[in-house]
Amino acid sequence: MKANDPTRKSWVEVAKDSDFPIQNLPFGVFRTASNPSPRVCTAIGDNVVDLAVMNYLDLFEELEIDNEVFNNPYLNQLMALGKTKTRALRDRIADLLDERNDEAKDLAWHFLHPMDKVEMLMPVQVGDYTDFYSSLDHATNVGSMFRPDNPLLPNWKHIPVGYHGRASSIVVSGTPIHRPMGQTMPDGAERPVFGPSRLLDFELEMGFVIGQPTKMGQRITTAEAEDYIFGVVLFNDWSARDIQKWEYVPLGPFLAKNFASTISPWIITLDAIDPFRTDNPKQDPEPLDYLKFDGKKTYDISLEVAIRTEAGAEATVCRSNFKHMYWNMCQQLAHHTVGGCNVNPGDMCASGTISGPEPGSYGSMLEITWRGTKPVKMPDGTERKFINDGDTVILRGWGEKNGVRIGFGEAAGKVLPPL
Ligand code: CA
């Protein structure tokens, strides 16, 4: 992971508070007005770097990667090259953008694009999507609202609880979301009603993306899991609480969750967040053997959620951290595959809402406003219990260490009325 060297500087100007210093080098897919073909890119400062052009210019010559891998609407083929190759690619990009190296500098006009002039696209083709439920504080908060005497179900500390979600409606940041229509049972009513969801919520989550396939029957151990996880994104699991409340017994979330999820456009590699490993939470009772692991699998990554009104007033309503996860990504993937379920490049696993222990760190409006009993004040004087039409919900995330700030960009989505 030479690319992570905190002493590196780029010949491309990078602002101090940028999400994309030379130590980040995430992967994404973009297009421009002058060239509408989607292609693979990375980011540096306020610029997008066209990796298809870099490869065409033979700047990755020794890696021998087909042009097709970069001239591609998705990162699936690139990720499937395997960690050894994609790590070497990231290291090579770091060398090419390093201020001590001028071999690519004169060619910059071929591959550098101002970020505000490009369109970022969905970075991966998501074949399957799974959502976990791995924050102890979130599970306890939600459980205590619906089951005050018994907030945490008996399996929760033994199983990384999850469900299989919907891949077709995962969209990239910037894509508007329509408020879902659906069936709900109003308090005191005798029959359910049909109409727009009145309790539209976000869920602050991180998603990890699978880079390598497995065969059916194969189990990924916690020790192997990081070889299969290409990187992470911000993930907003939009949720309709009133639809959820009526439908979730007995089989769990269905239409309350399947209408939309929003991800950030950049996949931050697991390598890039390596410096932010931190102590794991204590797991008591001890999990079964297949869920045990060695080393630090928890990451100190700051997370925020802001709501922006139609008129542009923005309020930060949540400050949380990825370190609040009880079950880590390696345990989640080991559990996911322990029965022999195979995974494919592009599959996405979301963490579950990441709430911390304090009220300011709750990762959903359900918890922040405690089912609407404590509305949030917006800077324009209005209040929110849940999300209004015209509101934009923005997730942000970053880690910081040794003077290097690795940012995630944004996962933003504006809510529109139902179609
Ligand atoms: Ca969720």
Boltz pocket constraint, residues with backbone or C-beta under 6 A from the ligand:
constraints:
  - pocket:
      binder: B
      contacts: [[A, 131], [A, 132], [A, 203], [A, 205], [A, 237], [A, 352], [A, 353]]
      max_distance: 6.0
